[in-house]
Amino acid sequence: MAQHNWDKSTLKNKKILVLVETEYIHDEITLYQEAFTNLGASVTFASYLWGDQDHEIVSDVDHPGGTLHTMKVNVCVSTLNPADFDAVLCAANYVAVRLREIPPMHSLGNPEQVREAPSVRFFAEAMKRKNIVKGALCHALWILTPCPELLKDRRVICHTVVLADVLNAGATYVPEPSRIVVDDDLVTGRSADNLEPYFVAIVETMLRKS
């Protein structure tokens, strides 16, 4: 990662929440664990635990046929308040798809419940608070498509797989050559290939909001 004028006090006392699920990207999570901590921040990884004490999730997309990475999550998003965090991120890849599942597991659900998945509600509440920095990398804007009013007119970039849904939600797509777009309190990146500049944009936005 490129050098910046940062040290172990750059994000001192800042709290960061990362939403995760199976099919997360191992390198992304590792970077958050190490780089945010090195800047003095605390990082919490949360998911919806479906009433369990913890939840083991799997990264099976990085290197098919190679190392299978797993991580254990013991913080349920339904117990958290977005106001307790300075930044709320949704991890890349298919994390957001899984986080949108409507409880109870295996239910048929109905159109009135699309906003009711705990992680969707949590991220939506974070979006309503301008003092919280929000981050969505790659496919992660799927966490917001159940609440299109929160994406309407927001300037974003995303993976082309998600683009139709993001446009249908009313967002403004910005094909920024840097592949990173900052719209006030919302930072988006095209894909996990752009992880490092996305991380830098998150940190810079947090410093600007301080």
C-alpha positions as CSV (number, residue, x, y, z in Angstrom):
1,M,0.0,0.0,0.0
2,A,1.2,3.5,-0.8
3,Q,2.7,5.5,2.0
4,H,0.6,8.3,3.6
5,N,1.1,10.6,6.5
6,W,-0.6,8.2,8.8
7,D,0.4,6.7,12.1
8,K,-1.0,4.6,15.0
9,S,-3.1,7.6,16.2
10,T,-4.6,8.6,12.8
11,L,-7.9,6.8,13.6
12,K,-7.4,6.7,17.4
13,N,-10.7,5.8,19.2
14,K,-12.6,5.4,15.9
15,K,-14.9,2.4,15.6
16,I,-15.5,0.6,12.4
17,L,-18.2,-2.0,11.7
18,V,-17.8,-4.5,8.8
19,L,-20.7,-6.6,7.7
20,V,-19.6,-10.1,6.5
21,E,-21.0,-13.3,5.4
22,T,-20.0,-16.5,3.5
23,E,-18.3,-15.8,0.1
24,Y,-16.4,-12.9,1.6
25,I,-13.0,-12.1,0.1
26,H,-10.2,-13.1,2.5
27,D,-7.7,-10.4,1.4
28,E,-10.3,-7.7,2.0
29,I,-11.0,-8.9,5.5
30,T,-7.3,-9.3,6.3
31,L,-6.6,-5.7,5.2
32,Y,-9.3,-4.3,7.4
33,Q,-8.1,-6.3,10.4
34,E,-4.6,-5.2,10.0
35,A,-4.6,-1.8,8.4
36,F,-7.4,-0.2,10.4
37,T,-5.9,-1.5,13.6
38,N,-2.5,-0.2,12.7
39,L,-4.1,3.3,12.5
40,G,-5.5,3.0,16.0
41,A,-9.1,2.1,15.1
42,S,-11.1,-0.8,16.5
43,V,-12.8,-3.1,14.0
44,T,-15.9,-5.2,14.6
45,F,-17.1,-7.9,12.2
46,A,-20.8,-8.7,12.4
47,S,-23.3,-10.8,10.6
48,Y,-26.8,-12.0,11.3
49,L,-26.4,-15.1,13.5
50,W,-29.9,-16.6,13.2
51,G,-30.2,-17.0,16.9
52,D,-26.9,-18.8,17.3
53,Q,-24.0,-17.7,19.5
54,D,-21.6,-17.6,16.6
55,H,-21.5,-18.2,12.9
56,E,-18.7,-19.7,10.8
57,I,-18.4,-18.2,7.4
58,V,-16.4,-19.4,4.4
59,S,-14.4,-17.6,1.7
60,D,-14.6,-20.0,-1.2
61,V,-14.3,-17.6,-4.1
62,D,-10.7,-16.3,-3.9
63,H,-8.8,-19.3,-5.1
64,P,-11.0,-22.1,-6.4
65,G,-9.3,-25.4,-5.6
66,G,-6.9,-23.7,-3.3
67,T,-6.9,-22.7,0.4
68,L,-10.4,-22.5,1.9
69,H,-10.5,-19.6,4.4
70,T,-13.0,-19.5,7.2
71,M,-13.7,-17.0,10.0
72,K,-15.9,-17.1,13.0
73,V,-18.3,-14.2,13.7
74,N,-19.8,-13.9,17.1
75,V,-21.4,-10.4,16.9
76,C,-25.0,-10.3,15.6
77,V,-25.9,-7.2,13.7
78,S,-29.4,-7.2,15.2
79,T,-27.8,-6.3,18.6
80,L,-25.9,-3.2,17.3
81,N,-26.7,0.4,16.9
82,P,-25.1,2.2,13.8
83,A,-24.8,5.3,15.9
84,D,-22.0,3.6,17.9
85,F,-19.7,3.5,14.9
86,D,-17.8,6.0,12.9
87,A,-17.8,3.9,9.7
88,V,-20.0,1.1,8.5
89,L,-18.8,-1.1,5.6
90,C,-20.4,-3.9,3.7
91,A,-17.8,-6.4,2.5
92,A,-17.4,-7.1,-1.2
93,N,-18.5,-10.0,-3.4
94,Y,-21.7,-11.9,-2.6
95,V,-21.8,-10.9,1.1
96,A,-24.7,-8.5,0.5
97,V,-26.8,-11.1,-1.3
98,R,-26.6,-13.4,1.7
99,L,-27.2,-10.6,4.2
100,R,-30.5,-9.7,2.5
101,E,-32.1,-13.1,3.3
102,I,-35.4,-12.5,5.1
103,P,-35.8,-14.3,8.4
104,P,-36.8,-16.9,9.3
105,M,-34.4,-18.9,7.3
106,H,-36.0,-20.8,4.3
107,S,-39.1,-18.7,4.5
108,L,-40.9,-17.7,1.4
109,G,-41.1,-14.1,2.5
110,N,-43.2,-11.4,0.8
111,P,-42.7,-8.0,-0.9
112,E,-43.5,-6.1,2.3
113,Q,-40.5,-7.8,4.0
114,V,-37.7,-6.9,1.6
115,R,-36.5,-4.2,4.0
116,E,-36.7,-6.4,7.1
117,A,-33.4,-8.4,6.9
118,P,-31.5,-7.2,10.0
119,S,-28.4,-6.2,8.0
120,V,-30.4,-4.2,5.5
121,R,-32.1,-2.3,8.3
122,F,-28.7,-1.7,10.0
123,F,-27.1,-0.3,6.8
124,A,-30.2,1.7,6.0
125,E,-30.1,3.4,9.4
126,A,-26.4,4.1,8.9
127,M,-27.2,5.8,5.6
128,K,-29.6,8.2,7.4
129,R,-26.7,9.5,9.6
130,K,-24.3,11.8,7.6
131,N,-21.7,11.6,10.4
132,I,-21.2,7.9,9.7
133,V,-18.9,7.0,6.8
134,K,-20.4,4.3,4.7
135,G,-18.5,2.0,2.4
136,A,-19.7,-0.4,-0.3
137,L,-17.2,-2.2,-2.5
138,C,-17.9,-4.3,-5.6
139,H,-21.3,-6.0,-5.2
140,A,-22.0,-4.5,-1.8
141,L,-24.5,-1.9,-2.9
142,W,-26.9,-4.8,-3.1
143,I,-27.4,-4.2,0.6
144,L,-29.2,-0.9,-0.2
145,T,-31.3,-1.9,-3.2
146,P,-34.2,-2.9,-0.9
147,C,-34.3,0.8,0.1
148,P,-34.1,2.6,-3.2
149,E,-34.8,6.0,-1.6
150,L,-31.4,5.8,0.1
151,L,-29.6,5.3,-3.2
152,K,-31.6,7.8,-5.2
153,D,-29.4,10.5,-6.7
154,R,-26.3,9.2,-4.9
155,R,-23.1,9.2,-7.0
156,V,-21.6,5.7,-7.0
157,I,-19.5,3.2,-8.8
158,C,-20.0,-0.6,-8.5
159,H,-19.3,-3.9,-10.3
160,T,-21.2,-4.1,-13.5
161,V,-23.0,-7.2,-12.2
162,V,-24.8,-4.9,-9.8
163,L,-25.2,-1.9,-12.1
164,A,-28.7,-2.6,-13.4
165,D,-30.1,-2.9,-9.8
166,V,-28.2,0.2,-8.7
167,L,-29.6,2.3,-11.6
168,N,-33.1,0.9,-11.0
169,A,-32.7,2.2,-7.4
170,G,-32.2,5.7,-8.8
171,A,-28.4,6.1,-8.1
172,T,-26.2,8.1,-10.5
173,Y,-23.4,5.8,-11.9
174,V,-20.1,7.5,-12.2
175,P,-17.6,5.6,-14.4
176,E,-14.6,7.2,-12.6
177,P,-11.3,6.1,-14.1
178,S,-9.8,5.7,-10.6
179,R,-12.7,3.3,-9.9
180,I,-13.4,5.0,-6.6
181,V,-16.2,7.4,-6.0
182,V,-16.8,9.5,-2.9
183,D,-20.2,11.1,-2.5
184,D,-19.9,13.0,0.8
185,D,-20.4,10.2,3.4
186,L,-20.7,7.3,1.0
187,V,-17.5,5.7,-0.5
188,T,-17.9,3.1,-3.3
189,G,-15.4,1.1,-5.3
190,R,-15.8,-0.9,-8.5
191,S,-14.3,-4.2,-7.3
192,A,-11.9,-6.0,-4.9
193,D,-9.1,-5.2,-7.4
194,N,-9.5,-1.6,-6.2
195,L,-9.3,-2.5,-2.5
196,E,-6.3,-0.4,-1.6
197,P,-7.5,2.9,-3.1
198,Y,-10.9,2.2,-1.7
199,F,-9.4,1.7,1.8
200,V,-7.5,5.0,1.4
201,A,-10.7,6.8,0.4
202,I,-12.5,5.4,3.5
203,V,-9.7,6.6,5.8
204,E,-9.5,10.1,4.1
205,T,-13.3,10.4,4.3
206,M,-13.2,9.5,8.0
207,L,-10.6,12.1,8.7
208,R,-12.6,14.7,6.8
209,K,-15.7,13.9,8.8
210,S,-13.8,14.1,12.1
